[in-house]
Amino acid sequence: MAIQISILKGFFWDLQDHITQTVAQFDGKSFLNDEWAKPKDSPLQGYGRSMILENGHFLERGGVAFSHVSGNKLPPSATAQRPEIAGGSFEAMGVSLVFHPRNPKVPTVHMNVRCIVAMKDGVEPVWWFGGGMDLTPFYGDQADCVHFHQTCKQTLDAFNPDFYPIFKKNCDEYFYLPHRQEPRGIGGIFFDDFNELGFDKSFAMTQAVGKSLLDAYMPIAQKHYQDPYTPEEKEFQEYRRGRYAEFNLVYDRGTHFGLQSGGRAESILMSMPPLARWQYQRTPKPASPEHLLTSFFLQPRDWLA
């Protein structure tokens, strides 16, 4: 497994470089490069690189994190479906990103690709991949939704045409706020515990998903980043960002895994928006763009129908 872990690390590290360099060129401001390592007496060993861009021309806040960590005990969030490896050790690595644009007409985007290898005496090593991407608009554009989903589908069709509808359904079900009875955004794709193609092909699919993020998102960003907007529209963006924060803190398994395993809080919580707001009641005007967000765009649908 040592050679494969080395190959994994090389891909994830290079992916972080490629994404941050591309987005920095578009924004006009560089990412802060923050490399870190866990102290030797920490229960979680490893290192990582958090790359942050704040107060940019395009991004109000964007973070792309690489991490490679190992521990002597898998956290509960990783063993809920694998009780046979509970108490075992693990290695985990991957790249996670969230971009919160300044302009409310540009959606927020999230992407994550990762691999976990679990080991326990008397049990064969267990590995699995996970990841995906999803789009969270504040002001909907149907063509953007179609483009994002079409890119996801084309990426997955190269491995199995059945994957896109399955992973889309996973995404719709995962990025959902039960207490609000609404999805976080217009979805995308999401897969976890994935090993059905064997190691090489499962890794290849994960690589393809990671590489497709820029194809899925940057045309949307380039289309809208100079759109005019009002202070009221900026306020609405911050109001909807509150929903994003609620999901990340209450439901997101990646956040829970990182915090439960003793991960670095700054890197785990860099996905939070820089500004968000909550109001006791807010009722948009009928047929307004704000009303269309929840009445049309945040309703389950097949964007490629």
N, C-alpha and C positions, 0 to 999 in steps of 0.2 A: 504493500500500500504506500510505501514511502515515495516511490516515483510518481504515482498518481497524485498524491497530495502536493508534490512539487509542481506538477502540471496544473493542478487546480489553482494553486496560489498564483502562478504566473498569469493565468487567464484573468482572474479577478483583479489583480494588481494593474494589469494593462488596460482592462475595461474601465477602471476608475480613472486612469490617466486620459484615456481617449474621450470619455464623456466630459470630464472637467475642462480639458483643453478646448473642446469644441464649443461648449457653453460659455467659457470665459471669452473666447474670441467674439462670440455673438454679443455678449453683455458689455464688453469693453473693460471689465474689471477682473482681476485674477482671484482665484480661490486661495484662501489661507490654507497652508499645508501644516497640519498638526499631527505629527507622528507620536505614538505613545506605546508604552509597554507596561504590563502589569508588574507590580513589585513581586519579588521572589517569595515573600511570605503570604501572598494572596492565594486564596483557594482556587482562583481561576488564573491560569497562566496564558500568556500570549501577547500579541501586539496588534497594532493596527494603524491606520492613517485616516483621520477625519479631515475632509476638505470642505471648507465653508466659504460661501460668498454671501455677504450681507450688504445691504444698502447699495446694490448695484443699479445699473441703468435698466436692466430687464428684470433681474431677480431682486425681490425685497429680502428674501432669504432662500438659499439653496444649500443643501448638504449632500455630499456623496461620501459614504463611509466604507472603507475596507477593514475587515477584522479577521484574524486567525487566532482562535483561542482553543484551549483544551482544559478539561477539568476531570476530577476524579469521581464526580457524581453527576449524572444527568439530572436536570431539573424536572419537576413534575410535568411541565408543559410539553416535554419531549418524550415522555414515557407513558402518557395516558393511553395511547393506542398500542404500546409495545411493553406490556408488563414484564416480559421475559428479560428485558435489558435494564430494568429499574435497578439503580444502584451502580451501574457500570460507568466507565469513563468515556470520554468523547473528545473529538476534535470537530470544530465547526469553523467554517470560513465562508465569506461571501461579500457581496457589495449591495448596499441599500442606499437609495436616494429619494429625496423629496425636494421638489422645486416649488416654491411659493412666489409667483411672479408679482411684480409691483402693480401692473395693470389688471383691474378686475375683469377685463374682457378676455384675459388669457387664463385657461384652466390651471389648477394645481395638478401636478403629476407625481405619482409614486412608482418606483420600480425596485424590485429586490430579486437577486439570484443568490443561491446559497447551496452548500453541501454540508451534511453532517455525517460523521463516521462514529459509530458507537461500538464499544468493546467491553466485553465482560467475560471473565473466566468461565470456560465450559460452554460458551455460546459463540457461534461464528460471528465475526465482525458484521455489523449491519450498517449499510450506508443508504442515504436517500438524498435526493435533490428537491429543491422547492424554489418557488419564485413566481414572477408575474409582474403585471403593471396595470394600473388603473388611472382613470382620468376623472377629475373633480371640477367641473365648470361652475362658475357663479352666474354667468350669462351664457345661455345655451346657443350653440350653432350646430344645426343638424349635420352639415357637411363635415364638421370637425369630428363629430361622433362616429360617422361612417368611416372616415379616414383612419381614425385610431383603431377601430375594430377590424377594418380590412387589413391593416398592417399586421395586427396580431394573428389574424386567420392565415394570411399568406405565410407567415413565419412558421406556424404550426403545421400547415398542410404538407410541408416538405417532409414531415416525420409521420404524420397520420392524420388524414382528413377528419377523423372522429374526435381529435383532441380539442379543436376550437370550441365546439358546442359544449363539451364537458367542462373545459377550463373556464369558459364564460359563465356557465351556471355556478361553478365553484366560486367565482369572483362575485357574482351577484349575491350569493348567499353569505359569503364571508364578510364583505364590506357593507354590512347592514347594521343599523343602530336599532335594536329592538325597542328600546325605551322611547325612541322617536318615531318608530314605525316607518322608517325611510332609509333608502340606501345612502352611502356616503357620496356617491357620484354616479357616473354613467357606466361604471364597470370597466371591464377589459378582460384579462385572463388571470387565473390564479391556480397554481398546482402545489401540492405538498406531498411529502412521503412518497416521492416518485422514484421508481427504480425498474419499471416494467420493460424498458428497452435494453436492459443490461447497462453496465457502467459506461462504456464508450458512447453509445448512442444517447443515453440519458444525459450525459455530460454535453454532448453535441447540441442537443435540444436546448439545454439550459444556456449554453453559449449563444445560440441563435436568438433566444429571447432577450438576453442582455444586450446584444449588439443592435437589436431592432428598436430599442427605446428612442434613439435619436430620429430614426425614420418615422416613428409613430408620432413624436411630439414636436420636433422642431418646425415642421411646416405649419403647425397650428400656432406656435409661438411667433413665427415670422409674419404670419397673417394678421395677428391682432395686437402685437406689442405696442404699436403706435396708435391704436384706436383711441379716440377721445373718450373721456369719462368724467363724471361729475363727482363732487364730494359725497353725494348721497349713494352713488354706485360704489364708491370706495368703502363707505360705511356698511353697505350690504355685503360686500366681500368679507369684511371682518366679522360680521354676524354669522355668515355661513362657515367661516373658518372655525367658529366655535364648535360646530358639529364635527369638524375634522379632528379637533383636539379631543373631543369626547370619545371618539372611536379609538384614537391612538392610546389613550390612557386607560380606557375601561375594557376594551375588547381585543386589541391587537396582540396576537400570540408572539410576534417578534419582540415587541416591547416587553411582554411578560417574561419571555425566555431570557432576554438580556438582563433584566433586573433580578430575576430569580437566580441566575447563574453567577451573579456578582460582576456583571459587565460594567463598563465605564458609562456612567450616567450621562455625561456630556454628549457622548457619541450616540447613545440610545435615544436621547430626547431632542436631538438636533432636527428631527422631523417635525417638531412643533412649529406652528406659524409664529412669526415675530409679533404680530398683533392680532388679537381676536376679541370679540365682544359677545356678551349674552344679554338678552332682553327678556323681560317676563312675558310680554306678548308682542308679537309683530305680525300683522296681517297685511300682505301685499294687496294692491289694488287688482281687481279681476282683469285678466288679459294683459297685465303688465309683464315686462320681461322677468321680473322677480317672481311673479305668480306662475309664469310658464316653466320656470326652473323646476318647481315641485309638481305642477300639474301635468307636465309633458316629459321633460328631460329626465326626471328622477323616477319615472314609472318604468317597470320592467318591459323591455321590448327587444325585438331582434333588429338591431341597427342595420343589418345587411339584407333584410328581407326585400 
